[in-house]
Amino acid sequence: MITPQKKRKMNPMLLNVLLISGGVHAAALFILGSITVYKYIIPDEAKFEEPSPVAEEQPPPEVKIEIKQQPPKQQAMQSLRMRQVGNIAVSAVDVNLPNMQESFTVSAGMGGFGSGSLLGGTSGTLGIGMSDISVFGLKTRAERVLFVVDASRMMVTDSKGGLRGYKFIKDEITDMVGNLSAGTLFNVILVDGFITKFMKPQLVPAGQKVHQELIQWIAPINSNARNAGLGGSDDWAKTRGDQKLRTLTEEDVHQDIIKWPNQPSNEIAFATQLALEQDVDAIFFISGYHRGFHKVRRRLSAKEEADWQKRSTSPEYLEQMAAHEKEMPEMANRRANKMAKINKERKEKGLPPRILSSVFGYHWDTKELGLEWKNERPELEPYHLTEPSELEKYFKAVIEVLYANQRGTPPSVNVLLFLAGDEEMDKKWEDHIDDYTDLFRGKNRIIRGFNEIKSARSSSNTQN
């Protein structure tokens, strides 16, 4: 049997010692912690030192400096230069443009281009503005067309249809322009001898607006007997040929052409070169007189000039010329009386006043009216002609300058000659016209009198 042990009691003194020791340690820890917090954590009060005195100094004197604004520097640009690569000979282009709803193709090789853009100065042959053209039955196809219309008094004589016949001519031109494709370029030139009137300064695209402009522009021309031709109106610019033609101006033939502005054949040569200089594909001449390059008057040689001066200053020549000039006022009255009588009779019949051709000047009027001079005018300066071969050579050179080096293909030149029903037309004159149009790959047709003018119209039925 195990005897249970008795529980031992703690010594009261030891207990007191332990309690006192624990209290002393706690008090020491509290004091030491307070000292640490005060010394290291709480910062000392900031102290400020008085700055050292600074000696005052006077500011430097004011200095004004002018600063000039420099212009911004331009970035240097390299100059651009174009170098001609060379001439490229390629085939022509045939472009068919149907309705936009349909598909279309471009046939042939890309080529045939000249200088310029497709509109307003184009020299290409893309065919975008190509039109079928028919004027009084003469047909061609082109995208740059020029109409040269004779506006002289010769065109409105009774035997050629008068004012009514000329209206049909104007209507034929305006109808054709109205039927051109929108991309076709055109212009119209009125000629009366060396007097010219351009509808536009240069070729313009066809369209409804310019078509109406043409109708209004050409309507007053030869619309009444009192103001026939271009020479009788101060509104028209009277431009001499030597101020217009610009190609091969130093050539002898050029000088021959412009020397005689009142010679019908010289006028034809002048109008031909003027038309060629417009940079076109097709030219239509509508004229009351045309014999090709036959009878183009030339200047005198040195010997011929000396002979003429000797004869024109002789006493016999001067006496005859004085007598003729003295008779001129009397002849003017006779001419006026004859015209008054004729027009009175015409008025009674309901006809407009008579129009004289006047293409050869005042003296031709008296001949046309059957009036004879008492003192005939002496022979004027001798009439010498330029050889047709020389003229052909000259115009081939003109084409070479204007087309061979730029477009490659010169224009076709077509002639519509309007004659009276009974007007003489010698076979050799027809041959001259044939030679003329053959030179320029064109066609010609002779139309006589009012009825044929009316029936020959074809432009209104030409659609593009």
C-alpha positions in Angstrom: 0.0 0.0 0.0 1.4 3.3 -1.1 1.2 6.1 1.4 0.1 9.4 -0.3 2.6 12.3 -0.1 1.7 15.5 1.6 1.5 18.8 -0.5 4.5 21.1 0.2 3.8 24.7 1.0 5.9 27.6 -0.8 8.1 29.6 1.4 6.4 33.0 1.8 9.7 34.8 1.8 10.8 33.3 -1.5 7.5 34.4 -3.0 8.0 38.0 -1.9 11.5 38.0 -3.3 10.3 36.9 -6.7 7.5 39.5 -6.8 9.8 42.3 -5.9 12.4 41.2 -8.5 9.7 41.1 -11.2 8.5 44.6 -10.3 12.0 46.1 -10.4 12.6 44.6 -13.9 9.4 46.0 -15.2 10.1 49.5 -13.9 13.6 49.4 -15.4 12.2 48.3 -18.8 9.7 51.2 -18.8 12.3 53.8 -18.0 14.8 52.5 -20.6 12.1 52.4 -23.3 11.0 56.0 -22.5 14.6 57.3 -22.8 15.1 55.5 -26.2 11.9 57.0 -27.6 12.7 60.5 -26.5 16.3 60.4 -27.7 16.0 58.8 -31.1 12.4 59.1 -32.3 11.3 62.6 -31.1 13.4 65.1 -33.3 15.1 68.1 -31.7 13.6 71.5 -32.2 14.8 73.1 -35.4 17.3 75.9 -35.0 17.8 78.7 -37.6 20.9 80.6 -38.1 20.8 84.3 -39.2 22.2 84.7 -42.7 25.3 86.7 -43.3 24.7 90.2 -44.5 24.8 90.7 -48.3 26.3 93.9 -49.9 23.9 95.7 -52.3 25.3 96.1 -55.9 24.0 98.5 -58.6 22.5 96.7 -61.6 24.5 96.9 -64.9 23.4 99.6 -67.4 20.6 98.6 -69.8 21.8 97.4 -73.1 19.4 97.3 -76.2 20.2 94.7 -78.8 18.3 94.6 -82.1 17.6 91.1 -83.3 16.8 90.8 -86.9 14.4 88.1 -87.8 16.0 85.6 -90.2 13.8 84.4 -93.1 13.0 80.7 -92.9 15.4 78.7 -94.9 13.8 77.2 -98.0 14.6 73.6 -98.5 16.5 73.4 -101.7 14.5 71.6 -104.3 16.1 69.7 -107.0 15.3 71.1 -110.5 13.2 68.7 -112.5 14.1 68.3 -116.1 12.5 66.3 -118.8 14.5 64.6 -121.4 13.1 63.4 -124.7 13.5 59.7 -124.8 13.0 59.5 -128.5 10.4 58.9 -131.2 8.5 55.6 -130.9 6.8 54.4 -134.0 3.9 52.2 -133.1 0.6 51.2 -134.8 -2.5 53.3 -134.7 -5.2 52.6 -132.1 -8.8 51.7 -132.8 -11.0 52.3 -129.8 -14.6 51.4 -129.9 -16.7 52.9 -127.1 -20.3 51.6 -127.0 -22.9 52.4 -124.4 -21.5 52.4 -120.9 -23.8 49.5 -120.0 -22.0 47.4 -122.5 -18.4 46.1 -122.3 -15.9 47.4 -124.7 -12.5 46.4 -126.0 -9.4 48.2 -127.3 -8.1 46.7 -130.5 -4.6 47.2 -132.0 -1.4 48.1 -130.3 -1.2 51.1 -128.0 0.3 53.9 -130.0 -0.3 56.7 -132.4 0.1 59.2 -129.7 1.2 62.8 -130.2 1.7 65.6 -127.7 -1.1 66.8 -125.5 -4.0 65.5 -123.5 -7.1 63.7 -124.7 -9.2 66.9 -124.8 -8.1 70.5 -125.7 -4.9 70.1 -127.5 -4.8 66.4 -128.0 -2.8 65.0 -130.9 -3.5 61.3 -130.2 -5.5 58.8 -132.2 -7.2 56.9 -129.4 -10.5 57.3 -131.2 -12.4 58.4 -128.0 -13.7 61.4 -129.8 -13.9 60.0 -133.3 -16.9 61.1 -135.3 -18.4 60.3 -138.7 -18.6 63.5 -140.6 -20.7 64.3 -143.7 -20.9 67.7 -145.2 -23.0 68.0 -148.4 -22.2 64.4 -149.2 -18.4 64.6 -148.6 -17.6 62.1 -145.8 -14.7 61.4 -143.6 -14.0 60.2 -140.0 -12.0 62.4 -137.6 -11.7 63.6 -134.0 -10.3 67.0 -134.8 -12.2 68.8 -137.6 -12.1 72.3 -139.0 -14.7 74.0 -141.2 -13.4 76.9 -143.3 -16.5 78.8 -144.7 -16.3 81.4 -147.4 -18.3 84.4 -146.2 -17.6 86.7 -149.1 -20.3 88.4 -151.2 -19.6 85.9 -154.0 -21.4 83.2 -151.9 -24.7 85.1 -151.8 -25.2 86.1 -155.5 -28.5 85.2 -157.1 -27.0 82.6 -159.3 -25.7 80.7 -156.3 -28.8 80.7 -154.3 -28.6 84.1 -152.7 -29.3 84.6 -149.0 -31.5 81.5 -148.8 -28.9 79.3 -150.3 -26.3 80.6 -147.8 -28.6 79.9 -144.9 -28.6 76.2 -146.0 -24.8 76.2 -145.9 -24.8 77.6 -142.4 -27.4 75.1 -141.3 -25.4 72.3 -142.8 -22.3 73.3 -140.7 -24.3 73.8 -137.4 -26.2 70.5 -137.8 -23.0 68.7 -138.4 -21.4 70.2 -135.2 -24.6 69.3 -133.3 -24.1 65.6 -134.3 -20.4 65.3 -133.4 -19.4 63.0 -130.6 -18.8 64.7 -127.3 -15.1 64.1 -127.4 -14.6 65.5 -131.0 -12.8 68.8 -131.2 -13.8 71.4 -133.8 -13.6 75.0 -134.9 -15.1 77.2 -137.6 -13.3 79.9 -139.5 -15.0 82.5 -141.7 -12.9 83.9 -144.5 -13.5 86.8 -146.9 -10.3 87.2 -148.8 -7.6 87.7 -146.2 -10.1 88.8 -143.6 -10.7 86.0 -141.1 -12.9 85.4 -138.1 -12.4 82.4 -135.8 -15.4 81.2 -133.8 -13.0 80.1 -131.0 -9.2 80.8 -130.6 -8.5 77.1 -130.8 -10.3 73.8 -131.1 -13.0 73.1 -128.6 -14.9 69.9 -127.6 -18.3 69.5 -129.2 -21.3 69.7 -127.0 -24.8 71.2 -126.6 -23.6 74.5 -125.2 -21.0 75.2 -127.8 -23.4 74.1 -130.5 -25.8 76.8 -129.4 -22.9 79.3 -129.4 -22.1 78.4 -133.0 -25.7 78.9 -134.1 -25.9 82.4 -132.6 -22.4 83.3 -133.8 -22.9 82.4 -137.5 -26.6 83.4 -137.8 -25.9 87.2 -138.6 -23.4 86.3 -141.4 -24.8 87.1 -144.8 -28.3 87.3 -143.4 -29.2 90.5 -145.3 -28.1 92.2 -148.5 -27.0 95.4 -146.9 -24.3 93.8 -144.9 -23.0 91.0 -147.1 -19.5 89.6 -146.5 -17.1 90.3 -143.7 -15.4 93.3 -145.2 -18.4 95.6 -144.7 -18.6 95.3 -141.0 -16.4 97.1 -138.5 -17.1 94.4 -135.9 -14.9 91.9 -137.7 -11.2 91.8 -137.1 -9.4 92.4 -140.4 -6.2 90.4 -140.2 -3.7 90.4 -143.0 -2.2 87.0 -143.9 1.4 88.1 -143.0 0.2 88.6 -139.4 -1.4 85.2 -139.2 0.7 82.6 -141.0 3.6 81.4 -138.8 5.2 78.6 -140.7 8.2 78.9 -143.0 7.9 82.7 -143.0 11.3 83.2 -144.7 10.4 81.1 -147.7 9.9 82.8 -151.1 6.5 81.1 -151.6 5.3 82.3 -148.2 6.2 85.9 -149.2 4.5 85.4 -152.6 1.2 84.3 -150.9 0.9 87.2 -148.6 2.1 89.8 -151.1 -1.2 89.8 -152.9 -4.2 89.7 -150.5 -6.7 90.5 -153.2 -5.9 87.7 -155.6 -8.3 84.7 -155.4 -5.7 82.0 -155.8 -3.4 83.7 -153.2 -6.4 83.7 -150.9 -6.8 80.0 -151.3 -3.1 79.3 -150.6 -3.3 81.6 -147.5 -6.5 79.9 -146.2 -4.9 76.5 -146.8 -1.9 77.2 -144.7 -4.0 79.0 -142.0 -6.1 75.8 -141.7 -3.1 73.4 -141.6 -1.7 75.4 -138.7 -4.7 74.6 -136.5 -3.5 71.0 -135.8 -6.5 69.0 -137.1 -7.4 65.7 -138.7 -9.8 66.9 -141.3 -10.5 70.2 -143.0 -13.6 71.2 -145.0 -13.4 74.2 -147.4 -16.8 75.6 -148.3 -16.1 78.1 -151.0 -17.4 80.0 -154.0 -14.1 80.1 -155.8 -11.4 77.4 -155.8 -8.9 76.3 -158.5 -6.4 74.7 -156.3 -2.9 76.2 -156.5 -3.5 77.5 -160.1 -2.6 81.2 -160.7 -1.0 82.0 -157.4 0.7 85.4 -158.0 4.3 85.8 -157.2 6.6 88.8 -156.7 8.6 90.3 -159.5 12.2 89.5 -160.1 14.7 92.3 -160.0 14.6 92.7 -163.8 10.8 92.5 -163.9 10.6 95.1 -161.2 13.0 97.4 -163.1 11.0 97.1 -166.3 7.7 97.8 -164.5 9.1 100.9 -162.8 10.3 102.2 -166.2 6.9 101.7 -167.8 4.7 102.9 -164.9 6.6 106.2 -164.8 6.4 106.9 -168.5 4.4 110.0 -169.6 2.0 107.9 -171.6 1.2 105.6 -168.7 0.7 108.5 -166.2 -1.5 110.4 -168.7 -3.8 107.4 -169.2 -4.0 106.7 -165.4 -4.9 110.3 -164.7 -7.7 110.2 -167.3 -9.1 107.0 -165.7 -9.0 108.4 -162.2 -10.7 111.6 -163.3 -13.6 109.4 -164.6 -14.0 107.4 -161.4 -16.5 109.7 -159.7 -18.7 109.7 -162.8 -18.5 105.9 -162.9 -19.5 105.7 -159.2 -22.7 107.6 -160.0 -23.4 105.4 -163.0 -22.9 102.3 -160.8 -25.2 103.7 -158.1 -28.0 104.6 -160.6 -27.8 101.2 -162.2 -28.1 99.4 -158.8 -31.0 101.6 -157.8 -32.8 100.7 -160.9 -32.2 97.0 -160.5 -33.2 97.0 -156.9 -36.4 98.9 -157.6 -37.5 96.3 -160.1 -36.5 93.5 -157.7 -38.5 95.1 -154.9 -41.6 95.2 -157.1 -41.2 91.5 -157.6 -40.7 90.9 -153.9 -37.0 90.1 -154.2 -34.2 91.3 -151.9 -31.6 93.8 -153.2 -29.0 92.4 -155.6 -25.7 91.5 -154.2 -22.6 91.9 -156.4 -19.8 89.4 -156.0 -17.1 92.2 -155.6 -14.5 89.5 -155.2 -12.2 91.2 -157.7 -12.9 94.8 -156.4 -14.5 97.9 -157.6 -13.6 97.6 -161.2 -15.1 94.1 -161.4 -18.4 95.6 -160.2 -18.6 97.8 -163.2 -17.9 94.8 -165.5 -20.5 92.7 -163.7 -23.1 95.5 -164.3 -22.1 95.9 -167.9 -20.8 99.4 -167.5 -18.0 100.5 -169.9 -15.3 103.1 -169.1 -14.6 105.9 -171.5 -11.0 105.8 -170.3 -9.9 102.3 -169.4 -7.5 101.8 -166.6 -4.0 101.1 -167.9 -2.5 97.7 -167.3 -1.3 97.3 -163.7 1.8 95.6 -162.5 2.6 92.5 -164.5 0.9 89.3 -163.3 3.4 86.5 -162.9 2.5 83.1 -161.5 4.2 80.8 -159.0 4.7 77.3 -160.5 2.2 74.8 -159.1 5.2 72.4 -158.5 6.8 75.0 -156.3 3.6 75.5 -154.3 3.2 71.7 -153.8 6.8 71.5 -152.6 6.3 74.4 -150.2 3.1 72.9 -148.7 4.8 69.5 -148.3 7.4 71.3 -146.3 4.7 73.1 -144.2 3.1 69.7 -143.5 6.5 68.3 -142.5 7.0 71.0 -140.0 3.5 70.9 -138.6 2.7 67.2 -138.6 5.5 64.8 -139.5 7.5 65.8 -136.4 4.5 65.9 -134.1 1.5 63.9 -135.2 2.7 61.8 -138.0 -0.4 62.0 -140.1 -1.4 65.3 -141.9 -5.1 66.2 -142.2 -7.3 65.5 -145.2 -8.4 68.6 -147.0 -11.8 68.5 -148.6 -13.3 71.1 -151.0 -17.0 71.9 -151.6 -17.2 74.4 -154.4 -20.5 76.3 -154.9 -21.1 77.6 -158.4 -24.0 79.1 -160.3 -26.1 76.8 -162.4 -24.7 78.2 -165.6 -21.3 79.2 -164.3 -18.3 78.2 -166.4 -16.1 75.5 -165.0 -13.3 74.5 -167.3 -12.1 70.9 -167.2 -8.6 72.1 -166.5 -9.9 74.0 -163.4 -11.5 70.8 -162.2 -8.2 69.1 -162.7 -6.5 71.7 -160.5 -9.0 71.0 -157.7 -8.3 67.3 -158.1 -4.6 67.9 -157.8 -5.1 70.0 -154.8 -7.3 67.5 -152.8 -5.1 64.6 -153.9 -2.1 66.4 -152.4 -3.9 66.4 -149.0 -5.6 63.0 -149.3 -9.0 64.7 -149.5 -12.1 64.8 -151.7 -14.0 67.5 -153.6 -17.5 68.1 -155.0 -19.0 70.9 -157.1 -22.6 72.0 -156.2 -24.5 74.3 -158.5 -27.4 76.6 -157.7 -30.0 76.7 -154.9 -31.8 73.5 -155.6 -28.6 71.4 -155.5 -27.5 73.2 -152.3 -30.8 72.2 -150.7 -30.9 68.6 -151.9 -27.2 67.9 -151.2 -27.4 68.4 -147.4 -26.4 65.3 -145.4 -25.2 66.4 -142.0 -28.5 66.2 -140.2 -28.7 62.4 -141.0 -25.2 61.7 -139.6 -25.3 60.2 -136.2 -22.5 59.6 -133.7 
